Amino acid sequence: MKTVVAGGEYNLNKVVEDLGDNYFLVKCTGCGLERRVWKYNVLRGVGCRKCSQRNFEAPVTIDGRQTKEYTAWASMVARCQVSMPSWKERFSETRYPGLEVEPSWLGPDGYTEFYKAVGPAFEGAVLDRTDNDKGYVVGNVKWVTVQQSNVNKSNTHWVTAFGLTKTLQEWADDLGISSTGLNLRLKAGYSPEDAVSVRPQGIRSSSDEYFMSIAVRIAGRSTCSRRAVGCVLTDARRHVQSTGYNGVPPGLPHCHGGAKCAGSMAKSGEGLDLCMSSHAEQSALLQCKDVYTIDAAYVTASPCMTCTKLLLNTSCKRIVYLEEYPHTEARDLWLRSGREWIKLDFKYTVTGFDML
């Protein structure tokens, strides 16, 4: 560490006498003022308050606090010109040996010249060097964001995949995983291409998606050839009250068994009186112990007029569905009651589904 000696000059500070306990009598070379100064402030060499701020055209303080620009300049000078204990521990004496600082940025007018060259800092900016092999000189210093500064570090982890080079963090952000997780993949032997291609498991499903996925699975139990429909009824605490699917009542032959009812060939939404199947909503309501606990109905196809009327006679407040049933008047009736009619964006089949 650099020491203070009597008679030594440290920028604006000239040491007159060692007062002991790391305090020195120092004369300001700018105005001749003598004052008692702590050792590390002597090494900083900024002189007395009057001279260190003399002729500054750039702001030094705002509301009594040092500006970002002044703090960055003072830290730069201390870092490069003085081996402060804190800097020694962080960087070591050999990390930045004799790092160059623009000569005009030192001395009583150093901050002013620095401010003229670099300009004011924007919100959240930090001081950074474009080329880390060069010092703090004109053309190599600029204000950047913290993220940009982190990229411009000597220990930044760069990854090249598919002919594209980006930082580990940038690849991780693209994947939607942590940089630690991506780094573990690389350490485990993944090739760079595989490491940045393997997507994490999907984001946690919402409650509506969760219950709709159950309804989709239940639709796979349908015995109706016209349309496979599943229904899940839940209460306000998001607990399943009952489930149902559309199918022929027990004891009667169903379409999947080879028999076809009179309504099997009718268009969707027509010939309901000819179809032998009970609708999924009807089956679920028959299984529900208390229809006045129902808060939401999840169905793979929006209810027909008959099922809508049945649900209106319960405490159900929300109908969530995937496919639009041809009976649009059922939706109008439901909405007139002031309840919710929600179409969920889901891509699915009876045997499996995928969120859009």
N, C-alpha and C positions, 0 to 999 in steps of 0.2 A: 504494500500500500504506500502511496505517496505521502511523504511527511512534510510538516511545516517547520521551516527553520527561520531563525531571526535574520532579517535582511532580505529574505526571499520575496519575490514578487509573483503574485498569482492574479493575472489579469489586472483588475483595478485595485487589488489589495496588496499593500506592501507591509510586511511584518516588521514592527519596531521592536517588540519585546515579547518574550515568553512569560505569561503571567501564571503558568502552572494550571493543573487540572484541565488541560486541553483548551485553555483560553489564551488568547493573544491580543496584545495591543497592536492594532492595525491602522495604517494610514491609507486613506482613499487617495489614489493617485489622480483622481479627477478633480477633487476640490481641496485636498489636504486635511480633511476631517479625520481626527483620530477617534477610535472607538474600540471597545472591548468586544471581541468576536470569538465565537466558538470555533473550534478547529475545522470542522467540516464546512462551515460557512466561509471560512477563509479560503479553503480549497476551491469552492465554487467560483470565487473571484468576481462576483457581481458588483462589488463595491458598496458604497453607502446607498441608502434608498434614493436620495436625490440624484446621484450620478448614474445609478443603474437604470433609472427611468428617464434620464435626461434626453430631451429632444425626440421622445418617442412619438411617432405619428401613428403607430399601431396601438390598439387598446391593450393595456396591461391588466387592468382590473375592471370588473363589472359588478356593481353592488358590493364592493369590498372584497370580491373573490377574484383570484387570478383567472384570466381567460384561458381557454383551451390552447390557443396558439402560444401564449407565453409559457404555460406549463410544459408544452411539448418542446419548445426551444430550450428552456432551462434544463429539462431532463436530457436532451440531446447533448448539451454542453457538458453536463456532469458525467454522462455516460462515456463520452469520448475523450474528455480532457482530464478527468479525475478518476482514480481507482477507488470509488466509494465502497465501503464494506458490503453493502447490500448488493451492489453490482458485481463485486468480486464473487460472492456466493452464487449469484444467478448465472453469470456468464463466464467466470474465471478470467484471470489476467491474460491468458493466451487466446481467448475467443475473439477479442476485438483489439489486437495489438496496434496501437497508434492509428486508430480509425480516423480518417481525414475529415475535417470540418472546414467548410468554406471560410477562408480567413476573414472576410468581411462580416461573417456572422458571429464573430467573437468581439469582445471589448464592449465599451459603453454604448455603442450604436449597433451592436450585433443583432439585437432583437428586431430593430427597425428594418435593417437590411434583410434579415430572414423573412420578415413579414411581407416586405415588398416582393421578394422572389417567390415565396410559396403561396401567399394570399390567405384569406380567411378560411377557416375550417368549416365544413358543413356539419349538420347535426349527426352525431355518432361517428365522426371521422377520427382516424388515427394517422400519425405520421409514418410514412413508409418509404423505403428506398426501392427504386425500380430494379437496380442491379445490386445484389447483396455483396458483390465483390468490390464495390466502390463505396466511398464514404458519403457523408452528408454534404454534398456539393450541389451547385446549381445544375438543374436538369436531371438530377437523380433522386430528388425528394418531392413527394406529393402527398396529398391527403387522400386516403382510401377508406373503404369500409373495413370493419373488423374482419369480415369474411374474406375480403381480398387480401388483407394483411396476413391472415392465417395461411392462405395459399402460397404466399411469397416467403415462406420460411424454408430454411435449409433442411429441416427434417420433415417436410411435407411428403406424404406417401402418394406417389403417382402410380396409376394403373393404366396399362395399355391393353385394350381389347377391341377386336374387330377394326384395327387400324386407327382407333381413336384413343387419345391420351387425356385422362382427366384425373382429378384428385380422388382419393379413396372416398372422401366425404361426398363429392359430387356424384360418384357412381351410386353410393348408398342412398342419397336423396332421390335419385332417379328410380331406384328399386323400391323405395319406401321402407327401408330397414336401417338399422343403426350402422355406423361405420365400424363399430366393434364386431358386429355380426358378420359384416362383409370381410373384415380382416381375418376372422376365424375360419371362414371358408377357404381363403387363400392359404392360410397356414395348414389347413387340413388336407391340402393337395389339390383343391379345385384349380382347373385352368382359369386364367382371367376371364375367358369367354363364358365358361360355365358359371363362375362366381357371380358375374354381373347379369346373368340371364335367368337364374332360378328365382322365381317370384316367391315371396312368403305366402303363408296361408291367408285366405281372405279376411278382410276386416270383419269384426264381430257383427252378426246380423242384427237388425232392429227387431223389436217384438213383432211387428206386423209381418216381417219376412219369416221369422221363426214359425209363427202359427200358420202362415200360408204354406210353408214347406211341409207342415204336417198335413194340411188339407190336400196338397198335391199327392202325397203318399196314400192318403185314405182313398182318393179318387181311383187308385189302382184296384180297389176292391169292388168297383162298380160292376153290376151285371147287366147294364143297359147298353145296347149297341148304338143308340142315337148319340149319346154324349156321356162321358165319364165325369162325374162331379163329386167333389169332396167338400165337407163342411166341418168347421170347428167352432164351437161356441165357448166363449171365455167370459169370466166375470171381471169386475173392476180391478181386481188384484192380479190380473193376468194369469189366472188359473183356468185350466180347461174344465168346462162343465160337462160337455158331451161332444160326441162326434157322430158323423153320419155320411153315407154315400147313397147315390141313387141306384135303386135295384128293385127287382120284382119281390113282392112279399114272400115270406117263407112258405114252402109247400107248393109253389107254382113254378113251372119251368121258366127259365130265364134265357135271354137271347144268346148268351155265351155257351149255353148248353145245347144249342142247335135249334131250339124253337124260336119263332119270331112272332111277336104280337102284332096286332093290326096297325099300331102306330110306329112300328120300327122303320118304315119307309117314308114317313112324313117328313117334311122340311123342318128344320130347327125352329122351334117356337110355335109350330102348328101341330094339330092332331093330338093335343095333350090328353083329350078325353079317351083316345084310343090306346094310349100307352099304359102298360100294366105296372110300370115302375113308380115307386114313391120317390119324391125328390130328396136330395141330400139334406136340405134344411128341415124337411118334415121328419126324416129319420132322426136327425140330431135333436129336434124338439121333443120327440117321443122318448128319447133316452135321458133328457134333462130332468133332474129331480125338482127344480124350482125355476121356472121360466122368468121369474122376477129378479133373479140374480144375474141374468145375461147382460153383458155390457157390449160385446162385439161379436159379430158373425163373420167368419173367414170362409169364403166360398170360392171355388175355382172358376165358377161362372156366376154372374150376377143373378139374383133371384127372379123368378117369374112373378106375375102379379099375385097369384095365390100364396106363394111363400112369403112375399113381401107383406101381405095382409096378416099372415100368421105372426111374423116377426114384429109387426106394429103392435100386436096385442101382448107383447112382452116388454121387458125393460131395456131391450137392445137399443143402443144409441148409435152404433157404427156398423155399417156393412162394408167389408173390404173384400174386393174380388179381383180376378185376373182377366177373364173374358167378358165381353159385353153380351148379355142375352138379348134376343130381338125385342123383348117387351120393354121398350123405353118408357111406357106409361107407368111401369112399376117404379122406375127411378123417380119420375115426377111426383108420384104419390108419396114416396118416402121422403123426398126433400121438402115437400109441403108440410110435413110433420116437424120440420126443424132438426132432423137428424142427419148424420154424416153418411155420404155415399162415396166411397173412395176406391179408385182404380189403382192397383199396385203394379208397378212395372216389373214384371217377372217373365223370363223366358223359360218355358218348362215343357216337360212331357209327363205322362202318367208314371213312367218308370224312373224319371230323374228330372232335375231342374237346374237351371243356371240363372243367376241374377243378371239382368241386362247391364 
